[in-house]
Amino acid sequence: QEFDEEKVPRLVMMEQASAHNTPTGATTAAVSRQASVTVLTVMSNPARDTPSADTADSLDRLIEHIVDDMREPVRVVVLELDRVLCTQNGQLLRNKTANFIESLQLFKQQLYFGGHERLSMLQQWLQRGMAEKVKFYVISDEQSRMLVSLLFSVDLLKFFASINPNNERKLLSHVIGYDHRIYREQNGKRHLILLKLLQLLQQPHSSLLYIGGDRDTIEHIQHIDVCKTYHVETGGLIQGTLQQIDEKFFATK
């Protein structure tokens, strides 16, 4: 999606932009898994109590690669809207439209996010991330236009957009609702959406952090090694969870 930077108030009128396929290379997660298997195979082989110099050198390189993979900085953060960016009040957004959001008073729009103070907390955290060149995306099972209208109304949309490299006067939207092309092509399945984003952004798996509120989704993404994950168990991000995320995934605290 893209929109004119000078026409931000009309974001709800923006059209879907085509997603461009880009070839994806070998992933660091796959290499790490292979490295782990190789290490276990060699170390468990009784016939190799004294590894050769070549084997020891190969192991050193594999272990070094695993460590480097673990240290890969987070460059992309994907947040769920429901029970992460929004509080549990976000469930009230189901099946709402952009026109409905625009008809609400500001304080009612803010309530979906827990009120003015919590929004200020989120804005500060997102601003720090953008200062570190982190890109933020938001996913929801709701309509994209409604999401754009809602995020714009509470001054969050600016954190979920980036400059279009093909036209600096336009911005690319990072808001993925049920009518977004990526969502539709992946049938809304989170692990497939994340894999598609990795492909389009040409990023290694370990550079993406998915923050969600559904335990089953988190466990599935972890099981197949799609990316780094964080499970929000508090019905929405709070100061304590943001501190934990910073300490675990970011150098800046």
LUMNUPA-706319 format. One record per residue: chain; x, z negated, y of N, C-alpha, C in turn. Coordinates in nm, 3 decimals. Atoms other than C-alpha are relative to their C-alpha. Layout:
% LUMNUPA-706319
SEZA_A_X_Z_Y_X_Z_Y_X_Z_Y;
...
% end
This chain:
% LUMNUPA-706319
SEZA_A_0.084_0.000_-0.119_0.000_0.000_0.000_0.086_0.000_0.123;
SEZA_A_-0.075_0.006_-0.123_0.113_0.052_0.358_-0.097_-0.003_0.116;
SEZA_A_0.084_0.004_-0.118_-0.022_-0.001_0.708_0.087_0.007_0.123;
SEZA_A_-0.074_-0.009_-0.125_0.081_0.061_1.067_0.029_-0.139_0.052;
SEZA_A_-0.039_0.132_-0.053_0.274_-0.232_1.210_-0.077_-0.031_0.127;
SEZA_A_0.071_0.021_-0.125_0.092_-0.179_1.541_-0.149_-0.022_-0.021;
SEZA_A_0.143_0.013_0.027_-0.248_-0.197_1.371_-0.026_-0.110_-0.103;
SEZA_A_0.016_0.109_0.096_-0.214_-0.523_1.182_-0.140_-0.057_-0.002;
SEZA_A_0.137_0.052_0.006_-0.560_-0.648_1.288_-0.095_0.084_-0.084;
SEZA_A_0.087_-0.088_0.079_-0.705_-0.353_1.097_0.051_0.011_-0.143;
SEZA_A_-0.059_-0.005_0.134_-0.530_-0.438_0.774_-0.103_0.023_-0.109;
SEZA_A_0.103_-0.013_0.104_-0.859_-0.450_0.584_-0.040_0.145_-0.021;
SEZA_A_0.036_-0.140_0.012_-0.890_-0.075_0.639_0.110_0.081_-0.066;
SEZA_A_-0.113_-0.075_0.054_-0.559_0.016_0.479_-0.035_0.062_-0.135;
SEZA_A_0.024_-0.070_0.126_-0.548_0.257_0.185_0.110_-0.032_-0.098;
SEZA_A_-0.101_0.021_0.104_-0.367_0.223_-0.145_0.104_0.111_0.010;
SEZA_A_-0.108_-0.099_0.003_-0.028_0.396_-0.147_0.045_0.020_-0.144;
SEZA_A_-0.044_-0.028_0.137_0.110_0.560_-0.457_0.126_-0.078_-0.031;
SEZA_A_-0.121_0.070_0.046_0.359_0.356_-0.653_0.091_0.104_-0.063;
SEZA_A_-0.095_-0.099_0.050_0.673_0.560_-0.725_0.075_-0.055_-0.119;
SEZA_A_-0.072_0.044_0.120_0.818_0.534_-1.074_0.149_0.019_0.020;
SEZA_A_-0.145_-0.010_-0.004_1.189_0.466_-1.089_0.052_-0.040_-0.135;
SEZA_A_-0.053_0.033_0.133_1.402_0.459_-1.401_0.051_-0.142_-0.003;
SEZA_A_-0.048_0.137_0.016_1.481_0.116_-1.530_0.119_-0.001_-0.094;
SEZA_A_-0.120_0.008_0.081_1.819_0.021_-1.675_-0.012_-0.110_-0.102;
SEZA_A_-0.002_0.110_0.097_1.919_-0.225_-1.942_-0.015_-0.131_0.075;
SEZA_A_0.029_0.125_-0.068_1.797_-0.570_-1.853_0.100_-0.106_-0.038;
SEZA_A_-0.093_0.109_0.027_2.016_-0.876_-1.823_-0.056_-0.094_-0.103;
SEZA_A_0.059_0.090_0.099_1.766_-1.074_-2.028_0.026_0.051_-0.141;
SEZA_A_-0.023_-0.057_0.133_1.802_-0.836_-2.322_0.146_-0.018_-0.041;
SEZA_A_-0.142_0.017_0.031_2.181_-0.852_-2.300_0.029_-0.144_-0.035;
SEZA_A_-0.022_0.141_0.028_2.169_-1.230_-2.289_-0.049_-0.038_-0.138;
SEZA_A_0.053_0.028_0.134_1.951_-1.243_-2.599_0.096_0.052_-0.106;
SEZA_A_-0.093_-0.056_0.096_2.192_-1.011_-2.779_0.128_-0.083_-0.006;
SEZA_A_-0.120_0.083_-0.003_2.483_-1.226_-2.665_-0.022_-0.127_-0.078;
SEZA_A_0.030_0.124_0.072_2.314_-1.537_-2.799_0.001_0.022_-0.150;
SEZA_A_0.004_-0.030_0.143_2.253_-1.374_-3.136_0.141_0.020_-0.054;
SEZA_A_-0.137_-0.024_0.044_2.615_-1.258_-3.156_0.078_-0.129_-0.012;
SEZA_A_-0.070_0.128_0.003_2.748_-1.602_-3.071_-0.041_-0.081_-0.122;
SEZA_A_0.048_0.078_0.114_2.529_-1.768_-3.332_0.049_0.059_-0.132;
SEZA_A_-0.044_-0.065_0.123_2.623_-1.510_-3.596_0.146_-0.031_-0.031;
SEZA_A_-0.143_0.024_0.021_2.995_-1.553_-3.547_0.028_-0.145_-0.032;
SEZA_A_-0.029_0.142_0.017_2.987_-1.931_-3.521_-0.053_-0.055_-0.131;
SEZA_A_0.060_0.050_0.123_2.775_-1.967_-3.833_0.058_0.066_-0.124;
SEZA_A_-0.059_-0.072_0.112_2.990_-1.741_-4.052_0.116_-0.082_-0.056;
SEZA_A_-0.105_0.085_0.056_3.197_-1.965_-4.284_0.129_0.076_-0.028;
SEZA_A_-0.120_-0.079_0.028_3.437_-1.677_-4.349_0.088_0.014_0.123;
SEZA_A_-0.076_-0.014_-0.123_3.553_-1.699_-3.989_0.027_-0.137_0.061;
SEZA_A_-0.035_0.131_-0.053_3.675_-2.052_-3.952_0.101_0.012_0.113;
SEZA_A_-0.100_-0.024_-0.104_3.961_-1.914_-3.743_-0.021_0.140_0.054;
SEZA_A_0.030_-0.133_-0.054_3.831_-1.628_-3.526_0.126_0.070_0.044;
SEZA_A_-0.113_-0.079_-0.047_4.070_-1.347_-3.447_0.006_-0.002_0.151;
SEZA_A_-0.016_-0.003_-0.146_4.204_-1.301_-3.095_-0.104_0.092_0.064;
SEZA_A_0.100_-0.093_-0.053_3.972_-1.001_-3.044_-0.138_-0.064_0.003;
SEZA_A_0.131_0.065_0.007_3.668_-1.201_-3.157_-0.011_-0.108_0.107;
SEZA_A_0.003_0.106_-0.101_3.758_-1.495_-2.935_-0.015_0.058_0.139;
SEZA_A_0.010_-0.064_-0.130_3.803_-1.260_-2.639_-0.139_0.054_0.024;
SEZA_A_0.137_-0.052_-0.012_3.466_-1.096_-2.708_-0.099_-0.112_0.028;
SEZA_A_0.088_0.113_-0.023_3.298_-1.434_-2.726_0.011_-0.052_0.142;
SEZA_A_-0.021_0.046_-0.137_3.452_-1.537_-2.396_-0.074_0.089_0.099;
SEZA_A_0.069_-0.093_-0.091_3.317_-1.223_-2.229_-0.151_-0.014_-0.011;
SEZA_A_0.144_0.015_0.019_2.971_-1.270_-2.381_-0.051_-0.128_0.066;
SEZA_A_0.041_0.127_-0.058_2.951_-1.633_-2.277_0.007_0.007_0.152;
SEZA_A_-0.011_-0.016_-0.145_3.070_-1.543_-1.927_-0.118_0.077_0.054;
SEZA_A_0.116_-0.079_-0.042_2.792_-1.283_-1.907_-0.127_-0.085_0.001;
SEZA_A_0.118_0.087_0.007_2.530_-1.539_-2.014_-0.004_-0.094_0.120;
SEZA_A_-0.008_0.092_-0.114_2.648_-1.783_-1.748_-0.032_0.072_0.130;
SEZA_A_0.029_-0.079_-0.120_2.641_-1.511_-1.482_-0.148_0.030_0.011;
SEZA_A_0.143_-0.029_0.000_2.287_-1.422_-1.586_-0.081_-0.121_0.045;
SEZA_A_0.070_0.121_-0.037_2.175_-1.783_-1.550_0.014_-0.029_0.150;
SEZA_A_-0.025_0.026_-0.142_2.326_-1.794_-1.200_-0.057_0.108_0.090;
SEZA_A_0.056_-0.110_-0.079_2.153_-1.474_-1.087_-0.096_-0.056_0.104;
SEZA_A_0.088_0.055_-0.103_1.991_-1.559_-0.752_-0.140_0.063_-0.004;
SEZA_A_0.137_-0.050_-0.007_1.616_-1.521_-0.709_-0.015_0.086_0.125;
SEZA_A_0.019_-0.092_-0.112_1.543_-1.220_-0.491_-0.146_0.037_0.021;
SEZA_A_0.142_-0.034_-0.007_1.172_-1.172_-0.566_-0.082_-0.118_-0.053;
SEZA_A_0.089_0.107_0.043_0.900_-1.439_-0.587_-0.142_0.054_-0.004;
SEZA_A_0.139_-0.043_0.016_0.554_-1.355_-0.722_-0.086_-0.124_-0.019;
SEZA_A_0.086_0.118_0.005_0.286_-1.616_-0.655_-0.143_0.041_-0.034;
SEZA_A_0.144_-0.017_0.021_-0.065_-1.637_-0.791_-0.071_-0.055_0.124;
SEZA_A_0.082_0.054_-0.110_-0.332_-1.687_-0.525_-0.071_-0.126_-0.046;
SEZA_A_0.082_0.110_0.049_-0.553_-1.915_-0.734_0.085_-0.115_-0.052;
SEZA_A_-0.066_0.123_0.044_-0.424_-2.273_-0.780_0.151_0.000_0.023;
SEZA_A_-0.142_-0.001_-0.038_-0.085_-2.181_-0.633_0.008_0.012_0.151;
SEZA_A_0.002_-0.017_-0.145_-0.102_-2.033_-0.285_-0.124_-0.069_0.058;
SEZA_A_0.121_0.073_-0.035_-0.461_-2.148_-0.250_-0.007_-0.129_-0.082;
SEZA_A_0.028_0.119_0.080_-0.580_-2.488_-0.369_-0.114_0.034_-0.096;
SEZA_A_0.114_-0.024_0.089_-0.865_-2.531_-0.616_-0.119_0.056_0.076;
SEZA_A_0.106_-0.061_-0.081_-1.091_-2.431_-0.326_0.004_0.152_-0.008;
SEZA_A_-0.012_-0.144_0.011_-0.961_-2.081_-0.386_-0.096_0.061_-0.100;
SEZA_A_0.096_-0.050_0.099_-1.201_-2.051_-0.679_-0.130_0.046_0.068;
SEZA_A_0.121_-0.038_-0.075_-1.475_-2.019_-0.415_0.011_0.141_0.056;
SEZA_A_-0.019_-0.136_-0.052_-1.328_-1.680_-0.320_-0.048_0.108_-0.097;
SEZA_A_0.036_-0.099_0.101_-1.451_-1.513_-0.637_-0.112_0.091_0.049;
SEZA_A_0.097_-0.105_-0.034_-1.632_-1.186_-0.570_-0.034_0.007_0.149;
SEZA_A_0.023_-0.008_-0.145_-1.603_-1.230_-0.193_0.060_0.130_0.053;
SEZA_A_-0.045_-0.125_-0.061_-1.544_-0.933_0.039_0.074_-0.028_0.129;
SEZA_A_-0.071_0.013_-0.128_-1.333_-0.869_0.347_-0.097_-0.033_0.112;
SEZA_A_0.099_0.028_-0.104_-1.647_-0.871_0.560_-0.040_-0.147_-0.002;
SEZA_A_0.034_0.142_0.010_-1.734_-1.218_0.431_0.109_-0.086_0.063;
SEZA_A_-0.112_0.078_-0.055_-1.387_-1.351_0.519_0.002_0.010_0.152;
SEZA_A_-0.005_-0.021_-0.144_-1.403_-1.201_0.867_-0.114_-0.071_0.072;
SEZA_A_0.114_0.066_-0.062_-1.738_-1.367_0.929_0.019_-0.152_0.011;
SEZA_A_-0.022_0.146_0.002_-1.597_-1.719_0.872_0.078_-0.046_0.122;
SEZA_A_-0.081_0.061_-0.104_-1.462_-1.951_1.136_0.138_-0.031_-0.056;
SEZA_A_-0.137_0.019_0.042_-1.088_-2.015_1.125_0.017_-0.122_-0.089;
SEZA_A_-0.021_0.122_0.080_-1.111_-2.370_0.991_-0.055_0.016_-0.141;
SEZA_A_0.053_-0.025_0.134_-1.323_-2.247_0.699_0.093_0.090_-0.078;
SEZA_A_-0.099_-0.085_0.066_-1.069_-1.976_0.621_0.119_-0.085_-0.045;
SEZA_A_-0.114_0.086_0.032_-0.796_-2.243_0.628_-0.030_-0.093_-0.116;
SEZA_A_0.036_0.093_0.107_-0.987_-2.465_0.385_0.033_0.055_-0.139;
SEZA_A_-0.037_-0.058_0.130_-0.918_-2.221_0.102_0.145_-0.034_-0.036;
SEZA_A_-0.142_0.033_0.019_-0.552_-2.319_0.149_0.027_-0.149_0.019;
SEZA_A_-0.019_0.143_-0.013_-0.612_-2.691_0.190_0.008_-0.050_0.143;
SEZA_A_0.000_0.043_-0.138_-0.627_-2.696_0.568_0.125_0.040_0.078;
SEZA_A_-0.105_-0.043_-0.092_-0.398_-2.646_0.866_0.137_-0.056_-0.037;
SEZA_A_-0.130_0.061_0.029_-0.122_-2.890_0.763_0.066_0.064_-0.122;
SEZA_A_-0.058_-0.063_0.119_-0.077_-2.740_0.419_0.043_0.143_0.030;
SEZA_A_-0.039_-0.135_-0.038_-0.071_-2.391_0.568_0.133_-0.001_0.075;
SEZA_A_-0.127_0.011_-0.073_0.207_-2.500_0.804_0.116_-0.022_-0.097;
SEZA_A_-0.102_0.025_0.102_0.402_-2.629_0.502_0.035_0.129_-0.073;
SEZA_A_-0.023_-0.126_0.069_0.359_-2.296_0.321_0.075_0.100_0.089;
SEZA_A_-0.064_-0.094_-0.092_0.457_-2.095_0.628_0.148_-0.032_0.018;
SEZA_A_-0.140_0.040_-0.017_0.778_-2.294_0.673_0.082_0.036_-0.124;
SEZA_A_-0.071_-0.031_0.125_0.873_-2.251_0.307_0.020_0.150_-0.017;
SEZA_A_-0.010_-0.145_0.010_0.798_-1.879_0.307_0.099_0.056_0.102;
SEZA_A_-0.092_-0.044_-0.103_0.992_-1.837_0.632_0.145_-0.023_-0.042;
SEZA_A_-0.136_0.029_0.048_1.298_-2.003_0.480_0.041_0.102_-0.107;
SEZA_A_-0.029_-0.098_0.103_1.274_-1.770_0.183_0.032_0.137_0.057;
SEZA_A_-0.024_-0.130_-0.061_1.251_-1.460_0.399_0.134_0.003_0.073;
SEZA_A_-0.130_0.009_-0.066_1.556_-1.580_0.595_0.113_0.021_-0.099;
SEZA_A_-0.098_-0.021_0.107_1.740_-1.567_0.260_-0.019_0.136_-0.068;
SEZA_A_0.023_-0.136_0.050_1.619_-1.207_0.205_-0.082_0.003_-0.129;
SEZA_A_0.088_0.004_0.117_1.366_-1.309_-0.063_-0.128_0.077_0.033;
SEZA_A_0.126_-0.071_-0.016_1.065_-1.080_-0.109_-0.110_-0.076_-0.073;
SEZA_A_0.112_0.072_0.059_0.728_-1.243_-0.176_-0.116_0.096_-0.030;
SEZA_A_0.120_-0.075_0.040_0.431_-1.093_-0.364_-0.107_-0.100_-0.040;
SEZA_A_0.111_0.084_0.044_0.088_-1.237_-0.432_-0.091_0.082_-0.091;
SEZA_A_0.089_-0.065_0.097_-0.136_-1.153_-0.730_-0.131_-0.077_-0.007;
SEZA_A_0.132_0.064_0.015_-0.507_-1.219_-0.767_-0.092_0.095_-0.076;
SEZA_A_0.103_-0.079_0.068_-0.805_-1.104_-0.971_-0.112_0.038_0.096;
SEZA_A_0.100_-0.035_-0.100_-0.993_-1.050_-0.645_0.038_0.131_0.069;
SEZA_A_-0.017_-0.128_-0.069_-1.024_-0.745_-0.417_0.118_-0.004_0.096;
SEZA_A_-0.118_-0.006_-0.085_-0.708_-0.640_-0.235_-0.035_-0.010_0.149;
SEZA_A_0.037_0.002_-0.142_-0.882_-0.580_0.099_-0.043_-0.140_0.042;
SEZA_A_0.040_0.137_-0.031_-1.037_-0.926_0.088_0.123_-0.090_0.012;
SEZA_A_-0.120_0.081_-0.002_-0.697_-1.080_0.010_0.079_0.024_0.128;
SEZA_A_-0.073_-0.034_-0.122_-0.532_-0.896_0.298_-0.067_-0.062_0.121;
SEZA_A_0.075_0.059_-0.110_-0.806_-1.009_0.536_0.018_-0.151_0.006;
SEZA_A_-0.014_0.146_0.006_-0.778_-1.370_0.419_0.140_-0.042_0.043;
SEZA_A_-0.137_0.037_-0.033_-0.398_-1.385_0.441_0.029_0.026_0.148;
SEZA_A_-0.019_-0.029_-0.142_-0.404_-1.222_0.784_-0.067_-0.105_0.088;
SEZA_A_0.076_0.094_-0.082_-0.664_-1.466_0.915_0.069_-0.135_0.014;
SEZA_A_-0.069_0.129_-0.005_-0.443_-1.768_0.833_0.150_0.017_0.026;
SEZA_A_-0.137_-0.028_-0.040_-0.116_-1.605_0.946_0.099_-0.010_-0.116;
SEZA_A_-0.090_-0.005_0.115_0.034_-1.563_0.598_0.038_0.142_-0.040;
SEZA_A_-0.021_-0.137_0.047_0.019_-1.187_0.558_0.140_0.051_0.032;
SEZA_A_-0.133_-0.049_-0.040_0.348_-1.131_0.741_0.108_-0.032_-0.103;
SEZA_A_-0.098_0.036_0.103_0.529_-1.298_0.450_-0.015_0.086_-0.125;
SEZA_A_0.027_-0.082_0.118_0.378_-1.055_0.198_-0.003_0.147_0.038;
SEZA_A_-0.014_-0.139_-0.042_0.495_-0.727_0.346_0.147_0.026_0.028;
SEZA_A_-0.137_-0.038_-0.032_0.817_-0.536_0.403_-0.003_0.136_0.069;
SEZA_A_-0.008_-0.126_-0.073_0.929_-0.242_0.615_0.011_0.116_-0.099;
SEZA_A_-0.005_-0.119_0.083_0.867_0.096_0.457_0.131_0.075_0.028;
SEZA_A_-0.129_-0.067_-0.023_1.214_0.251_0.408_-0.016_0.146_0.041;
SEZA_A_0.023_-0.139_-0.035_1.060_0.597_0.455_-0.062_0.017_0.138;
SEZA_A_0.062_-0.005_-0.134_0.887_0.507_0.783_0.002_-0.142_0.058;
SEZA_A_-0.019_0.135_-0.052_1.001_0.204_0.983_-0.117_-0.047_0.085;
SEZA_A_0.119_0.040_-0.076_0.676_0.207_1.182_-0.112_-0.049_-0.091;
SEZA_A_0.100_0.044_0.095_0.485_0.123_0.866_0.054_-0.113_-0.086;
SEZA_A_-0.036_0.111_0.089_0.484_-0.184_0.640_-0.060_0.022_-0.138;
SEZA_A_0.051_-0.005_0.136_0.445_-0.198_0.265_-0.064_-0.134_-0.033;
SEZA_A_0.070_0.122_0.036_0.191_-0.451_0.146_0.046_-0.051_-0.135;
SEZA_A_-0.038_0.064_0.126_0.292_-0.698_-0.127_-0.117_-0.079_-0.057;
SEZA_A_0.122_0.066_0.045_-0.068_-0.798_-0.199_-0.060_0.082_-0.114;
SEZA_A_0.047_-0.070_0.118_-0.187_-0.707_-0.549_-0.131_-0.060_-0.049;
SEZA_A_0.132_0.040_0.048_-0.560_-0.738_-0.617_-0.045_0.089_-0.114;
SEZA_A_0.046_-0.072_0.120_-0.775_-0.598_-0.897_-0.013_0.150_0.021;
SEZA_A_0.012_-0.143_-0.027_-0.809_-0.260_-0.722_0.133_0.063_0.039;
SEZA_A_-0.134_-0.055_-0.027_-0.436_-0.218_-0.662_0.043_0.086_-0.118;
SEZA_A_-0.039_-0.094_0.106_-0.278_0.067_-0.856_0.079_-0.069_-0.111;
SEZA_A_-0.081_0.068_0.102_-0.024_-0.155_-1.033_-0.087_-0.088_-0.088;
SEZA_A_0.090_0.087_0.076_-0.294_-0.402_-1.136_-0.084_0.082_-0.097;
SEZA_A_0.088_-0.082_0.085_-0.522_-0.128_-1.268_0.077_0.062_-0.116;
SEZA_A_-0.078_-0.067_0.105_-0.249_0.052_-1.460_0.048_-0.097_-0.107;
SEZA_A_-0.046_0.101_0.096_-0.139_-0.272_-1.628_-0.115_-0.089_-0.049;
SEZA_A_0.119_0.073_0.044_-0.497_-0.393_-1.690_0.003_-0.148_0.042;
SEZA_A_-0.002_0.135_-0.053_-0.428_-0.705_-1.485_0.088_-0.097_-0.078;
SEZA_A_-0.084_0.088_0.082_-0.186_-0.841_-1.749_0.125_-0.036_0.078;
SEZA_A_-0.105_0.045_-0.089_0.063_-1.053_-1.562_0.140_0.043_-0.045;
SEZA_A_-0.135_-0.035_0.044_0.366_-0.985_-1.781_0.029_0.148_0.022;
SEZA_A_-0.019_-0.142_-0.024_0.313_-0.610_-1.748_0.015_0.030_0.148;
SEZA_A_-0.013_-0.016_-0.145_0.266_-0.634_-1.372_0.140_-0.039_0.045;
SEZA_A_-0.134_0.045_-0.036_0.591_-0.829_-1.345_0.106_0.099_-0.045;
SEZA_A_-0.095_-0.100_0.050_0.775_-0.577_-1.560_-0.002_0.126_0.087;
SEZA_A_0.011_-0.118_-0.087_0.644_-0.293_-1.342_0.068_-0.026_0.134;
SEZA_A_-0.065_0.033_-0.126_0.760_-0.471_-1.027_0.153_0.004_-0.015;
SEZA_A_-0.144_-0.003_0.025_1.106_-0.518_-1.178_0.051_0.144_-0.004;
SEZA_A_-0.039_-0.140_0.010_1.117_-0.148_-1.255_0.001_0.066_0.138;
SEZA_A_0.011_-0.063_-0.131_1.001_-0.039_-0.909_0.105_-0.051_0.097;
SEZA_A_-0.097_0.060_-0.091_1.233_-0.280_-0.729_0.143_0.014_-0.051;
SEZA_A_-0.131_-0.017_0.063_1.521_-0.204_-0.968_0.080_-0.131_0.004;
SEZA_A_-0.061_0.132_0.002_1.597_-0.573_-1.011_0.015_-0.049_-0.144;
SEZA_A_-0.012_0.060_0.133_1.727_-0.763_-1.317_-0.107_-0.106_-0.021;
SEZA_A_0.107_0.094_0.032_1.479_-0.990_-1.493_0.024_-0.138_0.061;
SEZA_A_-0.029_0.136_-0.046_1.658_-1.307_-1.388_-0.005_-0.015_0.152;
SEZA_A_0.009_0.010_-0.145_1.620_-1.223_-1.018_-0.143_-0.020_0.048;
SEZA_A_0.141_0.016_-0.037_1.239_-1.258_-1.028_-0.052_-0.135_-0.046;
SEZA_A_0.063_0.129_0.030_1.052_-1.589_-1.016_-0.151_0.016_0.010;
SEZA_A_0.147_-0.003_0.002_0.685_-1.604_-1.116_-0.051_-0.144_0.010;
SEZA_A_0.057_0.133_-0.019_0.491_-1.907_-0.990_-0.150_0.009_-0.027;
SEZA_A_0.140_-0.009_0.040_0.156_-1.955_-1.163_-0.060_-0.134_-0.034;
SEZA_A_0.071_0.124_0.030_-0.106_-2.214_-1.240_-0.063_-0.004_-0.137;
SEZA_A_0.058_-0.006_0.134_-0.211_-2.104_-1.588_0.110_-0.020_-0.105;
SEZA_A_-0.106_0.034_0.095_-0.004_-2.264_-1.867_0.020_0.109_-0.105;
SEZA_A_-0.012_-0.102_0.104_-0.081_-1.998_-2.129_0.076_0.123_0.051;
SEZA_A_-0.069_-0.115_-0.060_0.034_-1.719_-1.896_0.148_-0.029_0.017;
SEZA_A_-0.140_0.040_-0.020_0.352_-1.906_-1.809_0.075_0.000_-0.133;
SEZA_A_-0.068_0.009_0.129_0.435_-1.973_-2.174_0.022_0.138_-0.061;
SEZA_A_-0.017_-0.135_0.054_0.378_-1.609_-2.271_0.115_0.072_0.071;
SEZA_A_-0.106_-0.064_-0.076_0.605_-1.485_-1.992_0.136_-0.056_-0.040;
SEZA_A_-0.125_0.063_0.044_0.871_-1.735_-2.099_0.039_0.048_-0.140;
SEZA_A_-0.026_-0.036_0.141_0.837_-1.640_-2.467_0.063_0.138_-0.013;
SEZA_A_-0.052_-0.136_0.009_0.910_-1.273_-2.406_0.109_0.026_0.104;
SEZA_A_-0.114_-0.009_-0.092_1.179_-1.342_-2.142_-0.019_0.104_0.109;
SEZA_A_0.023_-0.096_-0.108_1.022_-1.144_-1.860_0.080_-0.037_0.124;
SEZA_A_-0.064_0.044_-0.123_1.160_-1.353_-1.575_0.004_-0.152_0.003;
SEZA_A_0.005_0.144_-0.021_1.208_-1.704_-1.442_-0.143_-0.039_0.034;
SEZA_A_0.138_0.043_-0.025_0.889_-1.909_-1.417_-0.004_-0.144_0.052;
SEZA_A_0.027_0.139_-0.041_0.747_-2.222_-1.257_-0.150_-0.022_-0.013;
SEZA_A_0.141_0.031_0.021_0.418_-2.381_-1.362_-0.046_-0.105_0.101;
SEZA_A_0.058_0.093_-0.097_0.217_-2.543_-1.081_-0.115_-0.075_-0.067;
SEZA_A_0.100_0.081_0.069_0.017_-2.828_-1.230_-0.084_-0.083_0.095;
SEZA_A_0.067_0.085_-0.100_-0.117_-2.977_-0.905_-0.118_0.067_0.068;
SEZA_A_0.114_-0.067_-0.063_-0.397_-2.730_-0.828_0.038_0.066_0.131;
SEZA_A_-0.050_-0.061_-0.123_-0.184_-2.566_-0.560_0.136_-0.057_0.034;
SEZA_A_-0.133_0.047_-0.040_0.167_-2.591_-0.419_-0.010_-0.116_0.098;
SEZA_A_-0.010_0.114_-0.092_0.248_-2.922_-0.253_0.148_-0.017_0.036;
SEZA_A_-0.137_0.018_-0.046_0.562_-3.049_-0.080_0.094_-0.032_-0.115;
SEZA_A_-0.085_0.038_0.113_0.697_-3.205_-0.399_0.035_0.117_-0.089;
SEZA_A_-0.028_-0.116_0.087_0.663_-2.884_-0.603_0.091_0.100_0.071;
SEZA_A_-0.088_-0.091_-0.074_0.825_-2.678_-0.328_0.144_-0.050_-0.004;
SEZA_A_-0.135_0.058_0.009_1.122_-2.916_-0.332_0.060_0.025_-0.138;
SEZA_A_-0.048_-0.025_0.136_1.147_-2.881_-0.710_0.040_0.146_-0.018;
SEZA_A_-0.031_-0.143_0.009_1.138_-2.502_-0.683_0.131_0.031_0.072;
SEZA_A_-0.124_-0.022_-0.075_1.410_-2.505_-0.417_0.121_-0.051_-0.077;
SEZA_A_-0.113_0.061_0.071_1.632_-2.735_-0.621_0.035_0.076_-0.128;
SEZA_A_-0.022_-0.065_0.128_1.587_-2.539_-0.943_0.042_0.146_0.014;
SEZA_A_-0.020_-0.144_-0.006_1.597_-2.180_-0.822_0.075_0.051_0.122;
SEZA_A_-0.063_-0.046_-0.122_1.751_-2.165_-0.475_0.116_-0.090_0.039;
SEZA_A_-0.116_0.077_-0.046_2.083_-2.270_-0.332_-0.036_-0.082_0.123;
SEZA_A_0.041_0.068_-0.123_1.918_-2.362_-0.001_-0.105_-0.103_-0.033;
SEZA_A_0.093_0.109_0.030_1.739_-2.698_-0.023_-0.055_-0.056_0.128;
% end
